Amino acid sequence: MRPVRPFLLLGLLGGCASGPGVVRVDTHFDPASGTTITDEDASVGIVGLDEEVVCYSVDGGDPGTGESCVAELGADRRIPITCGFHAVTIRWGEGDSKMEQGSFLVDSPSCEDVVGVVTLWQNDDLVRAMVAIKDDLQCRMNGCENPGGVGDWSADCGEGRVAWNVSLSGVRAISEFTYSSCRASTTIEVHDPADPYWLDDSAVLPLDVELVLDGTITQDTDFSGNGEEGGTVSVGGDFDGKFTSAISIVDKARGGGWFEAGCLTGPVPGEVCAPGEAMIRYDYPDWSCHGSICPEPGIPPEGEVDTDGDGVADEADLCPEVFDPYQADSDGDGVGDLCDEDPGYVLIQFQTQGRCLVAESGGDVTTTTNCLGGDPSQQWAPFNAGGHTGFRNLGLDACLSHTDSWIGPWSLTVATCNEADSFQQWDYESYDQGGQEAAWPGRLNSVSDDFCAYADTLGNVYGTIANCDLAGSESGRRVGLYVYGDFTSAPLEVSSLPPASP
């Protein structure tokens, strides 16, 4: 088991599953989410939806509906799964209320030979950071004291706010904590990645974590402070994901239950988020991974040489001199993404809301806050274009260009690739107006018309002719180019794009 980390419990109001303030969702999975399955013919049953058309996926993706259905549940109402971890997602209609996800680990005897690199998940680190921030904000609103009656309290957190409302519903107290773009920080201990096999439990590092929170946590108690807490909060900042509480409250203190978190990206060195943005449950108070579905540290083979200490022997390491526990090789050339001097593609991210460049099917170019390394419409393959850099979109097989009009408006487009076309020739150049930003060190300057791209908060991407220094806001111009969409690593340095064929 992964070592248990201590937690200082604060006095709280609580919540109750049967009360009016806390809502529970019935599960449709049998066995329940968070189960390790040891059957040779592993499958997950779906219950309570016998009359519904159910679409499903086993990798955390949206299973779709109708003609977009990834796979449809058969008459036996079971979903087959293979060795390893699966984020099984079902959908039986439109809208989030008609979709549910469960996490399962298949660990049958036939899976013994299926062994890969062990990379731990950082979902528990998000849970611990979120709980610490949640308790700290609650203390700031009322001096770490439980209120004696109904009322409202609030506190600023960065540019956002957290509000605490206590009301009565019959003989129960309903306590709501609402986070609105609330930015707050904490420091947690994480395991030192220099000890990839967890041979030393004391090998820990402090990690500063900043989260941006939106959502509501509700506590529903009787007047003795017994009940339950529940709710979901979306998380931004150093983590990109969400957090859920399902805690029982006993005498105004946490008495049991669980927290869970899912994430797309996070800051913990040497660890990754669970596949498919799966919500991973951690039981309280021991913080253990529910159902033991989480990966555990591996055992170093005798005589193994691991120069970079990432848990992968040199003879099998795709980056033997670079700490790379993920071993990602997106272009399949046998060289790991973190040490590949010829990246297959990059995601182009603007500082404005962390928006990424997207090629639309009609030829327009927009941005999205949902940056996904696996989305071909966001994948841009750099190549040598007349001594400058061209960007070929892998989703449309078309290259980044821009409109040409002296009266505007000027916007980004994609066009048939032509390395001799000056509209498709770009310089990824240093940009430090207003101060250098490590995550977004450059800007994109077109060779034609001195056109610099900038993004707004609505998804539009513009530029101005012969006026790079005044085009848009400073944050709108700043970009970072991230190899394979790996935002846990530093972006490419400016002027470092290698030449390649289009």
C-alpha atoms as one frame of an Amber mdcrd trajectory, in Angstrom:
protein
   0.000   0.000   0.000   1.078   3.544  -0.597   2.143   5.222   2.713  -0.676
   6.940   4.628  -0.224  10.641   5.143  -1.531  12.333   8.334  -4.256  14.952
   8.300  -5.241  17.503  10.963  -9.015  17.401  11.440 -10.901  20.620  12.121
 -14.281  20.952  13.795 -17.119  21.224  11.243 -20.797  21.344  10.726 -21.898
  18.156   8.934 -24.433  16.850   6.346 -26.885  13.950   5.879 -27.725  11.777
   2.909 -31.423  11.724   3.733 -31.647  15.439   4.447 -32.675  18.104   1.947
 -29.205  19.604   1.484 -27.089  16.671   0.310 -27.904  14.877  -2.946 -26.694
  11.324  -3.632 -26.656   9.726  -7.077 -27.661   6.062  -7.345 -25.005   3.959
  -9.034 -25.811   1.802 -12.043 -22.629  -0.288 -11.818 -22.462  -3.846 -10.461
 -19.957  -4.254  -8.867 -19.705  -0.703  -7.574 -17.055   1.740  -8.742 -13.714
   1.246  -7.030 -13.757  -2.573  -7.257 -10.854  -4.875  -8.085 -12.146  -7.695
 -10.304 -10.335 -11.041 -10.183 -12.625 -13.045 -12.506 -10.991 -14.560 -15.578
 -13.856 -13.257 -17.769 -14.003  -9.766 -16.315 -17.050  -7.614 -16.935 -19.137
  -4.891 -15.314 -22.911  -5.206 -15.123 -25.302  -2.302 -15.639 -28.392  -2.293
 -13.424 -31.482  -0.113 -13.230 -31.391   0.809 -16.929 -33.020  -2.286 -18.427
 -35.306  -0.273 -20.712 -32.673   2.223 -21.834 -30.290   2.227 -24.797 -26.913
   2.477 -23.068 -23.702   3.498 -24.827 -20.373   2.876 -23.110 -16.619   3.404
 -23.262 -13.881   1.860 -21.143 -11.227   4.596 -21.418 -13.001   7.516 -19.720
 -14.164   9.050 -22.998 -17.693  10.243 -23.686 -19.536   7.165 -25.023 -21.828
   9.333 -27.144 -25.460   8.635 -28.067 -27.373   7.593 -31.167 -25.192   7.495
 -34.274 -22.156   8.658 -32.235 -22.433   5.717 -29.812 -18.944   4.255 -29.211
 -20.334   0.851 -28.171 -23.877  -0.210 -27.280 -24.757  -2.377 -24.290 -25.963
  -5.820 -25.321 -28.861  -7.942 -24.081 -26.776  -9.374 -21.206 -26.337  -5.783
 -19.886 -22.622  -6.355 -19.214 -19.481  -4.547 -20.360 -16.380  -6.732 -20.925
 -13.051  -5.322 -19.713  -9.488  -6.623 -19.887  -6.441  -6.586 -17.600  -5.518
  -3.309 -15.951  -7.394  -0.150 -14.969 -10.535   1.076 -16.738 -12.655   4.208
 -16.370 -15.964   2.753 -17.570 -18.389   5.450 -18.699 -22.039   4.927 -19.591
 -24.554   7.277 -21.208 -28.264   6.659 -21.694 -29.363  10.029 -23.045 -28.340
  13.644 -23.437 -26.951  15.776 -20.623 -24.585  15.155 -17.717 -27.396  13.706
 -15.584 -27.624  10.813 -18.038 -23.940   9.871 -17.801 -22.021   8.014 -15.097
 -18.445   6.794 -14.669 -16.976   3.988 -12.568 -13.371   2.921 -11.921 -12.326
  -0.738 -12.018  -9.100  -2.740 -11.855  -8.917  -6.168 -13.490  -6.317  -8.259
 -11.659  -7.062 -11.883 -12.497  -4.443 -14.674 -12.497  -4.126 -14.393 -16.272
  -3.001 -10.791 -15.835   0.195 -11.699 -14.003   2.314 -11.484 -17.146   0.867
  -8.100 -18.125   3.485  -5.917 -16.443   4.359  -2.382 -17.441   6.084   0.650
 -15.988   4.520   1.587 -12.647   3.644   5.274 -12.576   1.707   6.400  -9.532
  -1.366   8.624  -9.662  -1.520  12.106  -8.205  -5.278  12.126  -7.607  -4.713
  11.651  -3.872  -2.459  14.704  -3.833  -5.309  16.733  -5.312  -7.646  15.377
  -2.604  -5.261  16.332   0.200  -4.582  19.786  -1.252  -8.281  20.424  -1.735
  -9.209  19.356   1.810  -6.439  21.515   3.311  -7.554  24.564   1.302 -11.215
  23.900   2.077 -10.536  23.800   5.838  -8.311  26.873   5.735 -10.964  28.911
   3.904 -13.605  27.810   6.384 -11.389  28.982   9.250 -10.845  32.335   7.568
 -14.586  32.924   7.363 -15.426  32.281  11.027 -12.216  31.976  13.015 -12.255
  28.152  12.892 -15.478  28.203  14.917 -18.815  26.574  14.103 -21.577  29.176
  13.909 -24.132  29.254  16.703 -27.037  29.873  14.356 -28.096  30.879  10.869
 -26.122  33.511   8.999 -23.752  34.354   6.164 -19.970  34.565   6.109 -17.554
  35.125   3.226 -13.925  35.726   2.357 -11.951  36.928  -0.626  -9.641  34.400
  -2.278  -7.560  35.949  -5.023  -9.869  37.585  -7.524 -12.676  35.254  -6.422
 -14.737  34.626  -3.320 -16.017  31.898  -1.010 -19.386  32.268   0.715 -20.798
  30.296   3.674 -24.548  30.284   4.231 -26.226  28.527   7.152 -30.021  28.112
   7.094 -32.633  25.900   8.740 -34.800  23.216   7.142 -37.165  21.911   9.770
 -34.990  20.555  12.566 -31.858  20.401  10.408 -29.095  22.912   9.710 -28.118
  23.337   6.045 -24.637  24.730   5.551 -23.526  25.658   2.005 -19.982  26.589
   0.984 -19.977  28.192  -2.465 -16.701  28.828  -4.299 -16.673  31.357  -7.142
 -13.342  31.581  -9.027 -11.770  31.173  -5.593  -7.964  31.079  -5.835  -6.168
  29.676  -2.790  -2.903  27.933  -1.973  -1.504  25.292   0.354   1.656  23.226
   0.753   1.529  19.436   0.752   4.201  16.777   1.040   4.780  14.567  -2.000
   7.138  11.668  -2.443  10.581  12.465  -3.829  10.704  11.128  -7.422  14.385
  10.371  -6.875  13.070   7.352  -4.903  10.885   5.798  -7.665  10.398   2.481
  -5.816   9.355   4.130  -2.529  12.159   2.432  -0.636  12.378   5.368   1.796
   9.085   6.561   3.307  10.847   9.694   4.580  11.838  10.760   1.049   9.343
  13.606   0.721   9.357  17.069  -0.806   7.178  20.100  -0.035   5.012  21.130
  -2.994   3.200  24.451  -3.209  -0.218  23.978  -4.819  -2.531  26.745  -6.021
  -6.116  25.834  -6.913  -8.978  27.792  -8.453 -12.337  26.491  -7.196 -15.905
  26.728  -8.497 -18.846  24.850  -7.025 -20.728  24.119  -3.821 -20.170  21.743
  -0.894 -23.254  21.219   1.279 -23.421  19.995   4.878 -26.719  18.817   6.357
 -26.815  18.106  10.129 -29.081  17.772  13.072 -28.548  20.177  15.934 -26.014
  17.833  17.546 -23.781  18.169  14.489 -24.439  14.681  13.088 -25.099  14.161
   9.389 -23.181  14.180   6.112 -21.398  16.397   3.626 -21.599  16.198  -0.150
 -20.954  18.150  -3.333 -18.602  18.600  -6.267 -16.162  21.426  -7.024 -14.384
  22.013 -10.331 -10.671  22.648  -9.914  -8.299  24.776 -11.972  -4.854  26.206
 -11.332  -2.029  23.727 -10.758  -4.516  20.867 -11.165  -7.129  20.610 -13.900
  -9.966  18.453 -12.631 -12.738  18.131 -10.053 -13.222  17.115  -6.419 -16.144
  15.433  -4.644 -16.895  15.054  -0.923 -19.086  12.327   0.579 -18.201  12.556
   4.271 -20.234  11.552   7.301 -20.184  14.042  10.177 -20.192  12.861  13.794
 -20.381  15.426  16.605 -19.315  18.247  14.236 -16.219  16.358  13.038 -15.407
  14.068  10.141 -16.375  10.557  11.103 -15.791   8.607   7.902 -16.791   8.452
   4.258 -14.659   9.366   1.292 -13.282  12.054  -0.970 -12.602  11.540  -4.653
 -10.870  13.477  -7.386 -10.288  13.271 -11.098  -7.778  15.288 -13.080  -6.390
  15.810 -16.547  -3.116  17.446 -15.490  -1.320  18.154 -12.218   2.015  19.389
 -10.806   3.307  16.366  -8.846   6.725  15.274 -10.185   6.975  11.655 -11.273
   3.214  11.004 -11.047   0.286  11.256 -13.456  -3.470  11.668 -13.190  -5.502
   8.469 -13.384  -6.375   7.549 -16.996  -9.521   8.927 -18.549  -9.829  11.701
 -15.934 -11.325   8.967 -13.713 -12.692   9.986 -10.319 -10.597   8.020  -7.822
 -12.019   7.533  -4.335  -9.967   7.775  -1.138 -11.513   6.481   2.077 -11.394
   8.648   5.186  -9.670   8.687   7.654  -6.792   6.494   6.384  -6.680   8.071
   2.867  -6.426   4.590   1.323  -7.350   4.115  -2.321 -10.845   2.623  -2.335
 -10.853  -0.933  -3.639  -7.040  -0.944  -3.937  -7.385  -0.028  -7.614  -4.490
   2.462  -7.573  -1.013   1.501  -8.801   1.573   0.733  -6.137   5.341   1.230
  -6.247   7.199  -1.440  -8.193  10.039  -3.657  -7.007  13.484  -2.950  -8.512
  14.904  -6.052 -10.217  18.293  -7.266  -9.009  21.206  -5.825 -10.949  19.061
  -3.274 -12.774  20.805  -0.102 -13.953  18.551   2.964 -13.862  20.748   5.992
 -14.562  18.013   8.647 -14.334  16.198   7.005 -11.387  12.765   7.027 -13.036
  11.968   3.374 -12.371  12.757   2.212 -15.922  15.933   0.206 -16.555  18.367
   1.816 -18.978  18.018  -1.057 -21.455  14.279  -0.354 -21.784  14.306   3.407
 -21.118  13.285   5.592 -24.069  15.062   8.529 -22.367  17.817   6.840 -20.305
  19.357  10.111 -19.108  16.115  12.063 -18.547  13.725  11.370 -15.659  10.768
  10.038 -17.633   8.533   7.588 -15.750   5.749   8.054 -18.336   7.814   6.659
 -21.264   5.548   8.373 -23.784   6.597   8.015 -27.442   3.850   9.783 -29.357
   5.456   9.459 -32.791   6.642   5.870 -32.246  10.260   6.535 -33.193  11.730
   4.785 -30.140  12.787   8.071 -28.553  10.737   9.293 -25.598   8.782  12.507
 -25.941  10.838  14.262 -23.256  14.124  13.793 -25.109  12.918  13.717 -28.723
  14.602  16.530 -30.658  12.081  16.149 -33.482   8.651  16.447 -31.844   5.805
  14.908 -33.791   3.431  17.701 -32.796   2.854  20.479 -30.287  -0.167  22.113
 -28.686  -0.096  25.904 -29.037  -1.350  27.478 -25.817  -2.046  31.172 -25.228
  -1.707  32.678 -21.768  -5.270  34.018 -22.006  -7.217  31.506 -19.904  -4.711
  28.841 -20.972  -6.539  28.523 -24.309  -5.213  26.175 -27.013  -5.314  26.673
 -30.771  -7.921  24.583 -32.632  -8.454  24.070 -36.373 -12.154  23.951 -37.262
 -13.527  21.840 -40.119 -14.579  24.921 -42.098 -11.034  26.322 -42.148 -11.419
  28.742 -39.236  -8.988  28.702 -36.327 -10.273  29.238 -32.776  -9.149  28.501
 -29.219 -10.483  26.353 -26.385  -9.852  26.084 -22.651 -10.225  22.294 -22.967
  -6.653  21.570 -24.043  -6.333  17.912 -25.042  -3.090  16.396 -26.290  -5.011
  13.542 -27.913  -7.292  15.815 -29.982  -6.007  15.935 -33.607  -7.677  19.315
 -34.183  -5.309  20.767 -31.540  -2.182  18.963 -32.790   0.230  21.100 -34.843
   3.281  19.474 -36.457   6.094  22.026 -36.897   8.200  21.887 -40.067  10.817
  23.947 -41.874   9.038  26.439 -44.105  11.557  28.517 -46.049  13.833  28.953
 -43.045  10.893  29.742 -40.785   8.363  27.399 -39.134   5.152  26.042 -40.578
   2.468  24.354 -38.502   0.505  21.487 -40.052  -2.705  20.566 -38.270  -2.933
  16.781 -37.955  -6.734  16.782 -37.816  -7.263  18.568 -41.139  -3.861  18.056
 -42.820  -3.800  21.804 -43.459  -1.384  24.507 -42.382  -1.715  27.569 -40.163
  -2.236  30.761 -42.163  -4.072  34.076 -41.837  -6.322  36.400 -43.795  -4.948
  39.215 -45.950  -6.919  42.440 -45.962  -5.812  45.988 -45.197  -9.207  46.874
 -43.831  -9.553  43.846 -41.511 -10.631  42.048 -39.522  -7.577  39.813 -39.593
  -7.958  36.274 -38.302  -6.160  32.931 -38.356  -7.129  30.252 -40.875  -5.800
  26.965 -42.229  -4.953  26.369 -45.863  -3.441  23.704 -48.091   0.161  23.338
 -46.955   2.729  25.232 -49.032   6.095  25.838 -47.375   6.837  28.638 -49.852
   3.710  30.585 -48.863   4.773  33.479 -46.630   1.346  33.448 -44.966   2.220
  29.975 -43.646   5.707  30.926 -42.474   5.894  31.799 -38.772   8.541  32.776
 -36.264   8.163  31.534 -32.701  10.008  34.467 -31.191  10.731  35.643 -27.675
   8.118  37.952 -26.172   8.648  39.644 -22.826   6.512  42.783 -22.933   5.233
  43.234 -19.388   7.741  40.642 -18.124   8.791  37.184 -19.233   6.402  34.286
 -18.568   8.067  30.871 -18.330   4.949  28.969 -19.418   4.303  31.295 -22.392
   7.723  32.581 -23.467   7.011  33.578 -27.066   4.624  34.891 -29.669   3.736
  33.777 -33.208   4.810  36.304 -35.827   3.883  35.698 -39.462   6.531  36.463
 -42.051   3.815  38.052 -44.178   2.635  41.525 -43.134   4.266  41.446 -39.669
   1.104  39.741 -38.397   1.150  38.533 -34.764  -1.544  36.207 -33.469  -3.455
  37.009 -30.288  -6.394  35.320 -28.537  -9.375  36.743 -26.680 -11.555  35.131
 -23.999 -14.323  34.193 -26.458 -12.326  31.709 -28.524 -11.389  34.123 -31.324
  -7.837  34.449 -32.675  -6.857  37.695 -34.366  -3.882  39.684 -35.538  -3.123
  43.114 -36.909  -1.148  43.953 -40.017   2.273  45.561 -39.408   1.482  46.204
 -35.758   2.696  43.251 -33.670   3.532  45.231 -30.565  -0.006  46.582 -30.201
  -2.047  43.545 -31.216  -4.353  42.550 -28.362  -3.483  42.314 -24.696  -0.089
  41.171 -23.440  -1.492  37.847 -22.203  -3.365  37.397 -25.479  -0.117  37.486
 -27.452   1.936  35.194 -25.218   2.105  31.539 -26.314   3.833  28.361 -25.208
   4.426  25.381 -27.508   4.019  22.116 -25.586   5.364  18.919 -27.113   2.519
  16.365 -27.360   0.398  18.582 -25.107   2.454  17.712 -22.019   1.760  20.732
 -19.818   3.665  19.192 -16.898   6.913  19.861 -18.778   8.355  23.186 -19.886
   7.315  24.545 -23.294   9.737  24.575 -26.196  12.289  27.317 -26.005  11.807
  30.061 -28.566  13.622  29.562 -31.867  14.167  25.887 -30.958  11.765  24.263
 -33.413  13.625  21.608 -35.423  13.231  21.471 -39.196  11.256  18.536 -40.533
   9.288  17.682 -43.629   5.649  18.751 -43.793
